[in-house]
Amino acid sequence: MSINTEELLQILACPRCLGSLAALGRDGQTTGFACAACEVVYPVREEIPIMLVEEAVPRARWNSEHPEDAPGGGEQR
């Protein structure tokens, strides 16, 4: 069962700032949820969003490890 990204974007918020998130992904799979205000990405592991502040990955590091998710590379809407 795959996650419904649109539904998740309606109910999830950044646990640090409570701001909105953007889905990141490739090949139709969501790989993370990015908070532009905090400049972090919350990863998705085994189709489960890991929405813990201590598990957040700095956006710059995420972009270097997931170049397909860099701005213009794979943001989903």
PyMOL Python script that loads the backbone (N, CA, C, O; Angstrom):
from pymol import cmd

cmd.read_pdbstr("""\
ATOM      1  N   MET A   1       0.842  -1.173   0.000  1.00  0.00           N
ATOM      2  CA  MET A   1       0.000   0.000   0.000  1.00  0.00           C
ATOM      3  C   MET A   1       0.892   1.243   0.000  1.00  0.00           C
ATOM      4  O   MET A   1       1.717   1.414   0.897  1.00  0.00           O
ATOM      5  N   SER A   2       0.732   2.087  -0.978  1.00  0.00           N
ATOM      6  CA  SER A   2       1.569   3.273  -1.059  1.00  0.00           C
ATOM      7  C   SER A   2       0.905   4.434  -0.321  1.00  0.00           C
ATOM      8  O   SER A   2      -0.315   4.477  -0.164  1.00  0.00           O
ATOM      9  N   ILE A   3       1.729   5.361   0.121  1.00  0.00           N
ATOM     10  CA  ILE A   3       1.193   6.491   0.871  1.00  0.00           C
ATOM     11  C   ILE A   3       0.517   7.468  -0.080  1.00  0.00           C
ATOM     12  O   ILE A   3       0.939   7.623  -1.225  1.00  0.00           O
ATOM     13  N   ASN A   4      -0.528   8.121   0.397  1.00  0.00           N
ATOM     14  CA  ASN A   4      -1.223   9.138  -0.378  1.00  0.00           C
ATOM     15  C   ASN A   4      -0.625  10.487   0.001  1.00  0.00           C
ATOM     16  O   ASN A   4      -0.964  11.070   1.031  1.00  0.00           O
ATOM     17  N   THR A   5       0.255  10.959  -0.840  1.00  0.00           N
ATOM     18  CA  THR A   5       1.016  12.170  -0.555  1.00  0.00           C
ATOM     19  C   THR A   5       0.111  13.384  -0.389  1.00  0.00           C
ATOM     20  O   THR A   5       0.324  14.189   0.517  1.00  0.00           O
ATOM     21  N   GLU A   6      -0.883  13.526  -1.236  1.00  0.00           N
ATOM     22  CA  GLU A   6      -1.766  14.688  -1.148  1.00  0.00           C
ATOM     23  C   GLU A   6      -2.502  14.731   0.192  1.00  0.00           C
ATOM     24  O   GLU A   6      -2.621  15.796   0.798  1.00  0.00           O
ATOM     25  N   GLU A   7      -2.990  13.595   0.651  1.00  0.00           N
ATOM     26  CA  GLU A   7      -3.657  13.545   1.953  1.00  0.00           C
ATOM     27  C   GLU A   7      -2.683  13.902   3.074  1.00  0.00           C
ATOM     28  O   GLU A   7      -3.022  14.655   3.987  1.00  0.00           O
ATOM     29  N   LEU A   8      -1.477  13.357   2.996  1.00  0.00           N
ATOM     30  CA  LEU A   8      -0.486  13.646   4.037  1.00  0.00           C
ATOM     31  C   LEU A   8      -0.129  15.123   4.084  1.00  0.00           C
ATOM     32  O   LEU A   8       0.046  15.682   5.167  1.00  0.00           O
ATOM     33  N   LEU A   9      -0.018  15.763   2.923  1.00  0.00           N
ATOM     34  CA  LEU A   9       0.324  17.186   2.896  1.00  0.00           C
ATOM     35  C   LEU A   9      -0.768  18.033   3.550  1.00  0.00           C
ATOM     36  O   LEU A   9      -0.490  19.119   4.058  1.00  0.00           O
ATOM     37  N   GLN A  10      -1.996  17.546   3.538  1.00  0.00           N
ATOM     38  CA  GLN A  10      -3.095  18.283   4.170  1.00  0.00           C
ATOM     39  C   GLN A  10      -3.069  18.167   5.696  1.00  0.00           C
ATOM     40  O   GLN A  10      -3.533  19.067   6.397  1.00  0.00           O
ATOM     41  N   ILE A  11      -2.528  17.060   6.210  1.00  0.00           N
ATOM     42  CA  ILE A  11      -2.579  16.857   7.665  1.00  0.00           C
ATOM     43  C   ILE A  11      -1.238  17.005   8.377  1.00  0.00           C
ATOM     44  O   ILE A  11      -1.207  17.259   9.581  1.00  0.00           O
ATOM     45  N   LEU A  12      -0.129  16.850   7.652  1.00  0.00           N
ATOM     46  CA  LEU A  12       1.186  16.946   8.294  1.00  0.00           C
ATOM     47  C   LEU A  12       1.661  18.399   8.343  1.00  0.00           C
ATOM     48  O   LEU A  12       1.331  19.211   7.479  1.00  0.00           O
ATOM     49  N   ALA A  13       2.439  18.699   9.371  1.00  0.00           N
ATOM     50  CA  ALA A  13       3.101  19.997   9.495  1.00  0.00           C
ATOM     51  C   ALA A  13       4.499  19.730  10.031  1.00  0.00           C
ATOM     52  O   ALA A  13       4.760  18.685  10.628  1.00  0.00           O
ATOM     53  N   CYS A  14       5.379  20.670   9.815  1.00  0.00           N
ATOM     54  CA  CYS A  14       6.734  20.554  10.351  1.00  0.00           C
ATOM     55  C   CYS A  14       6.639  20.504  11.878  1.00  0.00           C
ATOM     56  O   CYS A  14       6.031  21.389  12.479  1.00  0.00           O
ATOM     57  N   PRO A  15       7.223  19.496  12.511  1.00  0.00           N
ATOM     58  CA  PRO A  15       7.142  19.417  13.968  1.00  0.00           C
ATOM     59  C   PRO A  15       7.951  20.497  14.686  1.00  0.00           C
ATOM     60  O   PRO A  15       7.742  20.736  15.875  1.00  0.00           O
ATOM     61  N   ARG A  16       8.860  21.141  13.983  1.00  0.00           N
ATOM     62  CA  ARG A  16       9.673  22.195  14.608  1.00  0.00           C
ATOM     63  C   ARG A  16       8.947  23.539  14.587  1.00  0.00           C
ATOM     64  O   ARG A  16       8.840  24.203  15.619  1.00  0.00           O
ATOM     65  N   CYS A  17       8.444  23.944  13.409  1.00  0.00           N
ATOM     66  CA  CYS A  17       7.853  25.285  13.282  1.00  0.00           C
ATOM     67  C   CYS A  17       6.352  25.268  12.997  1.00  0.00           C
ATOM     68  O   CYS A  17       5.709  26.317  12.979  1.00  0.00           O
ATOM     69  N   LEU A  18       5.796  24.074  12.776  1.00  0.00           N
ATOM     70  CA  LEU A  18       4.385  23.881  12.447  1.00  0.00           C
ATOM     71  C   LEU A  18       4.014  24.449  11.080  1.00  0.00           C
ATOM     72  O   LEU A  18       2.837  24.663  10.790  1.00  0.00           O
ATOM     73  N   GLY A  19       5.024  24.694  10.241  1.00  0.00           N
ATOM     74  CA  GLY A  19       4.791  25.203   8.898  1.00  0.00           C
ATOM     75  C   GLY A  19       4.398  24.105   7.921  1.00  0.00           C
ATOM     76  O   GLY A  19       4.397  22.919   8.250  1.00  0.00           O
ATOM     77  N   SER A  20       4.069  24.536   6.721  1.00  0.00           N
ATOM     78  CA  SER A  20       3.667  23.583   5.678  1.00  0.00           C
ATOM     79  C   SER A  20       4.891  22.876   5.108  1.00  0.00           C
ATOM     80  O   SER A  20       6.024  23.339   5.240  1.00  0.00           O
ATOM     81  N   LEU A  21       4.625  21.745   4.471  1.00  0.00           N
ATOM     82  CA  LEU A  21       5.680  20.906   3.915  1.00  0.00           C
ATOM     83  C   LEU A  21       5.473  20.726   2.413  1.00  0.00           C
ATOM     84  O   LEU A  21       4.364  20.882   1.902  1.00  0.00           O
ATOM     85  N   ALA A  22       6.544  20.400   1.728  1.00  0.00           N
ATOM     86  CA  ALA A  22       6.498  20.050   0.310  1.00  0.00           C
ATOM     87  C   ALA A  22       7.011  18.622   0.162  1.00  0.00           C
ATOM     88  O   ALA A  22       7.989  18.234   0.801  1.00  0.00           O
ATOM     89  N   ALA A  23       6.351  17.857  -0.672  1.00  0.00           N
ATOM     90  CA  ALA A  23       6.763  16.470  -0.897  1.00  0.00           C
ATOM     91  C   ALA A  23       7.922  16.429  -1.878  1.00  0.00           C
ATOM     92  O   ALA A  23       7.927  17.150  -2.875  1.00  0.00           O
ATOM     93  N   LEU A  24       8.893  15.591  -1.596  1.00  0.00           N
ATOM     94  CA  LEU A  24      10.016  15.352  -2.490  1.00  0.00           C
ATOM     95  C   LEU A  24       9.952  13.907  -2.933  1.00  0.00           C
ATOM     96  O   LEU A  24       9.538  13.035  -2.168  1.00  0.00           O
ATOM     97  N   GLY A  25      10.358  13.650  -4.161  1.00  0.00           N
ATOM     98  CA  GLY A  25      10.332  12.265  -4.592  1.00  0.00           C
ATOM     99  C   GLY A  25      10.877  12.061  -5.980  1.00  0.00           C
ATOM    100  O   GLY A  25      11.294  12.987  -6.675  1.00  0.00           O
ATOM    101  N   ARG A  26      10.851  10.786  -6.350  1.00  0.00           N
ATOM    102  CA  ARG A  26      11.308  10.389  -7.682  1.00  0.00           C
ATOM    103  C   ARG A  26      10.545   9.138  -8.085  1.00  0.00           C
ATOM    104  O   ARG A  26      10.149   8.341  -7.235  1.00  0.00           O
ATOM    105  N   ASP A  27      10.347   8.973  -9.361  1.00  0.00           N
ATOM    106  CA  ASP A  27       9.678   7.794  -9.902  1.00  0.00           C
ATOM    107  C   ASP A  27       8.342   7.514  -9.219  1.00  0.00           C
ATOM    108  O   ASP A  27       7.989   6.356  -8.993  1.00  0.00           O
ATOM    109  N   GLY A  28       7.597   8.574  -8.889  1.00  0.00           N
ATOM    110  CA  GLY A  28       6.296   8.414  -8.268  1.00  0.00           C
ATOM    111  C   GLY A  28       6.321   8.027  -6.803  1.00  0.00           C
ATOM    112  O   GLY A  28       5.268   7.780  -6.217  1.00  0.00           O
ATOM    113  N   GLN A  29       7.496   7.968  -6.199  1.00  0.00           N
ATOM    114  CA  GLN A  29       7.632   7.601  -4.791  1.00  0.00           C
ATOM    115  C   GLN A  29       8.037   8.834  -3.978  1.00  0.00           C
ATOM    116  O   GLN A  29       8.953   9.561  -4.362  1.00  0.00           O
ATOM    117  N   THR A  30       7.363   9.063  -2.870  1.00  0.00           N
ATOM    118  CA  THR A  30       7.732  10.165  -1.982  1.00  0.00           C
ATOM    119  C   THR A  30       8.930   9.722  -1.143  1.00  0.00           C
ATOM    120  O   THR A  30       8.890   8.685  -0.480  1.00  0.00           O
ATOM    121  N   THR A  31       9.988  10.520  -1.183  1.00  0.00           N
ATOM    122  CA  THR A  31      11.202  10.186  -0.439  1.00  0.00           C
ATOM    123  C   THR A  31      11.387  11.042   0.802  1.00  0.00           C
ATOM    124  O   THR A  31      12.155  10.684   1.694  1.00  0.00           O
ATOM    125  N   GLY A  32      10.690  12.171   0.869  1.00  0.00           N
ATOM    126  CA  GLY A  32      10.809  13.040   2.025  1.00  0.00           C
ATOM    127  C   GLY A  32       9.814  14.179   1.965  1.00  0.00           C
ATOM    128  O   GLY A  32       9.182  14.426   0.937  1.00  0.00           O
ATOM    129  N   PHE A  33       9.688  14.875   3.098  1.00  0.00           N
ATOM    130  CA  PHE A  33       8.844  16.064   3.207  1.00  0.00           C
ATOM    131  C   PHE A  33       9.726  17.205   3.667  1.00  0.00           C
ATOM    132  O   PHE A  33      10.347  17.131   4.728  1.00  0.00           O
ATOM    133  N   ALA A  34       9.782  18.274   2.862  1.00  0.00           N
ATOM    134  CA  ALA A  34      10.689  19.389   3.119  1.00  0.00           C
ATOM    135  C   ALA A  34       9.969  20.569   3.759  1.00  0.00           C
ATOM    136  O   ALA A  34       8.858  20.926   3.364  1.00  0.00           O
ATOM    137  N   CYS A  35      10.616  21.163   4.746  1.00  0.00           N
ATOM    138  CA  CYS A  35      10.151  22.407   5.351  1.00  0.00           C
ATOM    139  C   CYS A  35      11.086  23.512   4.867  1.00  0.00           C
ATOM    140  O   CYS A  35      12.274  23.523   5.190  1.00  0.00           O
ATOM    141  N   ALA A  36      10.532  24.442   4.087  1.00  0.00           N
ATOM    142  CA  ALA A  36      11.351  25.526   3.544  1.00  0.00           C
ATOM    143  C   ALA A  36      11.824  26.467   4.654  1.00  0.00           C
ATOM    144  O   ALA A  36      12.944  26.975   4.597  1.00  0.00           O
ATOM    145  N   ALA A  37      10.978  26.704   5.665  1.00  0.00           N
ATOM    146  CA  ALA A  37      11.337  27.630   6.744  1.00  0.00           C
ATOM    147  C   ALA A  37      12.504  27.113   7.579  1.00  0.00           C
ATOM    148  O   ALA A  37      13.399  27.877   7.942  1.00  0.00           O
ATOM    149  N   CYS A  38      12.496  25.829   7.881  1.00  0.00           N
ATOM    150  CA  CYS A  38      13.551  25.235   8.719  1.00  0.00           C
ATOM    151  C   CYS A  38      14.715  24.699   7.893  1.00  0.00           C
ATOM    152  O   CYS A  38      15.759  24.356   8.449  1.00  0.00           O
ATOM    153  N   GLU A  39      14.551  24.624   6.582  1.00  0.00           N
ATOM    154  CA  GLU A  39      15.564  24.100   5.664  1.00  0.00           C
ATOM    155  C   GLU A  39      15.986  22.685   6.035  1.00  0.00           C
ATOM    156  O   GLU A  39      17.174  22.361   6.067  1.00  0.00           O
ATOM    157  N   VAL A  40      14.979  21.839   6.318  1.00  0.00           N
ATOM    158  CA  VAL A  40      15.220  20.430   6.626  1.00  0.00           C
ATOM    159  C   VAL A  40      14.253  19.564   5.824  1.00  0.00           C
ATOM    160  O   VAL A  40      13.244  20.036   5.299  1.00  0.00           O
ATOM    161  N   VAL A  41      14.601  18.278   5.750  1.00  0.00           N
ATOM    162  CA  VAL A  41      13.737  17.286   5.101  1.00  0.00           C
ATOM    163  C   VAL A  41      13.498  16.165   6.092  1.00  0.00           C
ATOM    164  O   VAL A  41      14.426  15.662   6.726  1.00  0.00           O
ATOM    165  N   TYR A  42      12.238  15.782   6.215  1.00  0.00           N
ATOM    166  CA  TYR A  42      11.861  14.630   7.033  1.00  0.00           C
ATOM    167  C   TYR A  42      11.759  13.446   6.093  1.00  0.00           C
ATOM    168  O   TYR A  42      10.922  13.449   5.190  1.00  0.00           O
ATOM    169  N   PRO A  43      12.596  12.426   6.286  1.00  0.00           N
ATOM    170  CA  PRO A  43      12.644  11.314   5.326  1.00  0.00           C
ATOM    171  C   PRO A  43      11.426  10.400   5.427  1.00  0.00           C
ATOM    172  O   PRO A  43      10.736  10.354   6.445  1.00  0.00           O
ATOM    173  N   VAL A  44      11.189   9.679   4.339  1.00  0.00           N
ATOM    174  CA  VAL A  44      10.184   8.621   4.318  1.00  0.00           C
ATOM    175  C   VAL A  44      10.949   7.311   4.237  1.00  0.00           C
ATOM    176  O   VAL A  44      11.757   7.107   3.331  1.00  0.00           O
ATOM    177  N   ARG A  45      10.689   6.424   5.190  1.00  0.00           N
ATOM    178  CA  ARG A  45      11.353   5.117   5.214  1.00  0.00           C
ATOM    179  C   ARG A  45      10.291   4.038   5.202  1.00  0.00           C
ATOM    180  O   ARG A  45       9.396   4.027   6.046  1.00  0.00           O
ATOM    181  N   GLU A  46      10.391   3.134   4.246  1.00  0.00           N
ATOM    182  CA  GLU A  46       9.427   2.046   4.104  1.00  0.00           C
ATOM    183  C   GLU A  46       8.001   2.586   4.084  1.00  0.00           C
ATOM    184  O   GLU A  46       7.103   2.030   4.715  1.00  0.00           O
ATOM    185  N   GLU A  47       7.807   3.695   3.337  1.00  0.00           N
ATOM    186  CA  GLU A  47       6.524   4.359   3.141  1.00  0.00           C
ATOM    187  C   GLU A  47       5.965   5.002   4.403  1.00  0.00           C
ATOM    188  O   GLU A  47       4.769   5.284   4.470  1.00  0.00           O
ATOM    189  N   ILE A  48       6.815   5.240   5.409  1.00  0.00           N
ATOM    190  CA  ILE A  48       6.390   5.882   6.653  1.00  0.00           C
ATOM    191  C   ILE A  48       7.161   7.193   6.812  1.00  0.00           C
ATOM    192  O   ILE A  48       8.389   7.178   6.892  1.00  0.00           O
ATOM    193  N   PRO A  49       6.449   8.336   6.858  1.00  0.00           N
ATOM    194  CA  PRO A  49       7.140   9.607   7.100  1.00  0.00           C
ATOM    195  C   PRO A  49       7.700   9.643   8.525  1.00  0.00           C
ATOM    196  O   PRO A  49       6.982   9.377   9.488  1.00  0.00           O
ATOM    197  N   ILE A  50       8.970   9.971   8.645  1.00  0.00           N
ATOM    198  CA  ILE A  50       9.623  10.059   9.948  1.00  0.00           C
ATOM    199  C   ILE A  50       9.602  11.529  10.372  1.00  0.00           C
ATOM    200  O   ILE A  50      10.491  12.304  10.020  1.00  0.00           O
ATOM    201  N   MET A  51       8.581  11.889  11.127  1.00  0.00           N
ATOM    202  CA  MET A  51       8.336  13.291  11.474  1.00  0.00           C
ATOM    203  C   MET A  51       8.875  13.621  12.868  1.00  0.00           C
ATOM    204  O   MET A  51       8.153  14.138  13.720  1.00  0.00           O
ATOM    205  N   LEU A  52      10.132  13.317  13.078  1.00  0.00           N
ATOM    206  CA  LEU A  52      10.805  13.615  14.336  1.00  0.00           C
ATOM    207  C   LEU A  52      11.889  14.657  14.081  1.00  0.00           C
ATOM    208  O   LEU A  52      12.682  14.519  13.150  1.00  0.00           O
ATOM    209  N   VAL A  53      11.923  15.690  14.901  1.00  0.00           N
ATOM    210  CA  VAL A  53      12.907  16.764  14.719  1.00  0.00           C
ATOM    211  C   VAL A  53      14.318  16.200  14.693  1.00  0.00           C
ATOM    212  O   VAL A  53      15.143  16.634  13.888  1.00  0.00           O
ATOM    213  N   GLU A  54      14.609  15.231  15.570  1.00  0.00           N
ATOM    214  CA  GLU A  54      15.969  14.681  15.626  1.00  0.00           C
ATOM    215  C   GLU A  54      16.321  13.820  14.412  1.00  0.00           C
ATOM    216  O   GLU A  54      17.496  13.512  14.209  1.00  0.00           O
ATOM    217  N   GLU A  55      15.343  13.427  13.604  1.00  0.00           N
ATOM    218  CA  GLU A  55      15.597  12.636  12.388  1.00  0.00           C
ATOM    219  C   GLU A  55      15.649  13.501  11.131  1.00  0.00           C
ATOM    220  O   GLU A  55      15.951  13.005  10.046  1.00  0.00           O
ATOM    221  N   ALA A  56      15.356  14.784  11.277  1.00  0.00           N
ATOM    222  CA  ALA A  56      15.362  15.689  10.128  1.00  0.00           C
ATOM    223  C   ALA A  56      16.768  15.804   9.553  1.00  0.00           C
ATOM    224  O   ALA A  56      17.756  15.803  10.287  1.00  0.00           O
ATOM    225  N   VAL A  57      16.840  15.903   8.238  1.00  0.00           N
ATOM    226  CA  VAL A  57      18.117  16.011   7.529  1.00  0.00           C
ATOM    227  C   VAL A  57      18.224  17.440   6.987  1.00  0.00           C
ATOM    228  O   VAL A  57      17.292  17.909   6.333  1.00  0.00           O
ATOM    229  N   PRO A  58      19.330  18.145   7.238  1.00  0.00           N
ATOM    230  CA  PRO A  58      19.490  19.478   6.661  1.00  0.00           C
ATOM    231  C   PRO A  58      19.307  19.417   5.135  1.00  0.00           C
ATOM    232  O   PRO A  58      19.798  18.501   4.476  1.00  0.00           O
ATOM    233  N   ARG A  59      18.596  20.404   4.597  1.00  0.00           N
ATOM    234  CA  ARG A  59      18.262  20.384   3.163  1.00  0.00           C
ATOM    235  C   ARG A  59      19.510  20.310   2.292  1.00  0.00           C
ATOM    236  O   ARG A  59      19.507  19.612   1.278  1.00  0.00           O
ATOM    237  N   ALA A  60      20.569  21.010   2.661  1.00  0.00           N
ATOM    238  CA  ALA A  60      21.797  20.979   1.860  1.00  0.00           C
ATOM    239  C   ALA A  60      22.370  19.562   1.797  1.00  0.00           C
ATOM    240  O   ALA A  60      22.802  19.108   0.738  1.00  0.00           O
ATOM    241  N   ARG A  61      22.371  18.872   2.928  1.00  0.00           N
ATOM    242  CA  ARG A  61      22.865  17.488   2.937  1.00  0.00           C
ATOM    243  C   ARG A  61      21.937  16.582   2.143  1.00  0.00           C
ATOM    244  O   ARG A  61      22.402  15.722   1.395  1.00  0.00           O
ATOM    245  N   TRP A  62      20.630  16.764   2.298  1.00  0.00           N
ATOM    246  CA  TRP A  62      19.657  15.970   1.541  1.00  0.00           C
ATOM    247  C   TRP A  62      19.892  16.146   0.039  1.00  0.00           C
ATOM    248  O   TRP A  62      19.902  15.170  -0.712  1.00  0.00           O
ATOM    249  N   ASN A  63      20.080  17.393  -0.392  1.00  0.00           N
ATOM    250  CA  ASN A  63      20.292  17.658  -1.815  1.00  0.00           C
ATOM    251  C   ASN A  63      21.558  16.988  -2.331  1.00  0.00           C
ATOM    252  O   ASN A  63      21.583  16.523  -3.471  1.00  0.00           O
ATOM    253  N   SER A  64      22.612  16.929  -1.514  1.00  0.00           N
ATOM    254  CA  SER A  64      23.848  16.292  -1.975  1.00  0.00           C
ATOM    255  C   SER A  64      23.695  14.773  -2.028  1.00  0.00           C
ATOM    256  O   SER A  64      24.302  14.116  -2.873  1.00  0.00           O
ATOM    257  N   GLU A  65      22.884  14.213  -1.126  1.00  0.00           N
ATOM    258  CA  GLU A  65      22.673  12.767  -1.105  1.00  0.00           C
ATOM    259  C   GLU A  65      21.554  12.313  -2.046  1.00  0.00           C
ATOM    260  O   GLU A  65      21.512  11.148  -2.441  1.00  0.00           O
ATOM    261  N   HIS A  66      20.654  13.224  -2.403  1.00  0.00           N
ATOM    262  CA  HIS A  66      19.513  12.922  -3.277  1.00  0.00           C
ATOM    263  C   HIS A  66      19.420  14.015  -4.343  1.00  0.00           C
ATOM    264  O   HIS A  66      18.492  14.823  -4.301  1.00  0.00           O
ATOM    265  N   PRO A  67      20.352  14.064  -5.295  1.00  0.00           N
ATOM    266  CA  PRO A  67      20.353  15.161  -6.268  1.00  0.00           C
ATOM    267  C   PRO A  67      19.065  15.252  -7.082  1.00  0.00           C
ATOM    268  O   PRO A  67      18.706  16.330  -7.556  1.00  0.00           O
ATOM    269  N   GLU A  68      18.371  14.131  -7.245  1.00  0.00           N
ATOM    270  CA  GLU A  68      17.120  14.159  -8.000  1.00  0.00           C
ATOM    271  C   GLU A  68      16.032  14.925  -7.253  1.00  0.00           C
ATOM    272  O   GLU A  68      15.039  15.324  -7.862  1.00  0.00           O
ATOM    273  N   ASP A  69      16.198  15.141  -5.938  1.00  0.00           N
ATOM    274  CA  ASP A  69      15.238  15.867  -5.139  1.00  0.00           C
ATOM    275  C   ASP A  69      15.621  17.329  -4.939  1.00  0.00           C
ATOM    276  O   ASP A  69      14.908  18.067  -4.259  1.00  0.00           O
ATOM    277  N   ALA A  70      16.735  17.754  -5.524  1.00  0.00           N
ATOM    278  CA  ALA A  70      17.165  19.143  -5.405  1.00  0.00           C
ATOM    279  C   ALA A  70      16.137  20.032  -6.106  1.00  0.00           C
ATOM    280  O   ALA A  70      15.414  19.559  -6.983  1.00  0.00           O
ATOM    281  N   PRO A  71      16.062  21.309  -5.733  1.00  0.00           N
ATOM    282  CA  PRO A  71      15.079  22.198  -6.364  1.00  0.00           C
ATOM    283  C   PRO A  71      15.085  22.078  -7.880  1.00  0.00           C
ATOM    284  O   PRO A  71      16.124  22.180  -8.532  1.00  0.00           O
ATOM    285  N   GLY A  72      13.898  21.858  -8.414  1.00  0.00           N
ATOM    286  CA  GLY A  72      13.751  21.666  -9.853  1.00  0.00           C
ATOM    287  C   GLY A  72      13.987  20.254 -10.295  1.00  0.00           C
ATOM    288  O   GLY A  72      13.764  19.926 -11.460  1.00  0.00           O
ATOM    289  N   GLY A  73      14.443  19.385  -9.375  1.00  0.00           N
ATOM    290  CA  GLY A  73      14.762  18.021  -9.750  1.00  0.00           C
ATOM    291  C   GLY A  73      13.686  17.003  -9.475  1.00  0.00           C
ATOM    292  O   GLY A  73      13.582  16.024 -10.215  1.00  0.00           O
ATOM    293  N   GLY A  74      12.868  17.185  -8.432  1.00  0.00           N
ATOM    294  CA  GLY A  74      11.897  16.144  -8.167  1.00  0.00           C
ATOM    295  C   GLY A  74      10.810  16.502  -7.184  1.00  0.00           C
ATOM    296  O   GLY A  74      10.183  15.606  -6.617  1.00  0.00           O
ATOM    297  N   GLU A  75      10.556  17.814  -6.954  1.00  0.00           N
ATOM    298  CA  GLU A  75       9.500  18.160  -6.028  1.00  0.00           C
ATOM    299  C   GLU A  75       8.156  17.763  -6.584  1.00  0.00           C
ATOM    300  O   GLU A  75       7.844  18.037  -7.743  1.00  0.00           O
ATOM    301  N   GLN A  76       7.357  17.113  -5.752  1.00  0.00           N
ATOM    302  CA  GLN A  76       6.020  16.712  -6.146  1.00  0.00           C
ATOM    303  C   GLN A  76       5.022  17.722  -5.597  1.00  0.00           C
ATOM    304  O   GLN A  76       5.287  18.390  -4.598  1.00  0.00           O
ATOM    305  N   ARG A  77       3.901  17.824  -6.242  1.00  0.00           N
ATOM    306  CA  ARG A  77       2.833  18.718  -5.751  1.00  0.00           C
ATOM    307  C   ARG A  77       1.586  17.935  -5.523  1.00  0.00           C
ATOM    308  O   ARG A  77       0.571  18.497  -5.111  1.00  0.00           O
TER     309      ARG A  77
END
""", "prot")
cmd.dss("prot")
cmd.show_as("cartoon", "prot")
cmd.util.cbc("prot")
cmd.orient("prot")
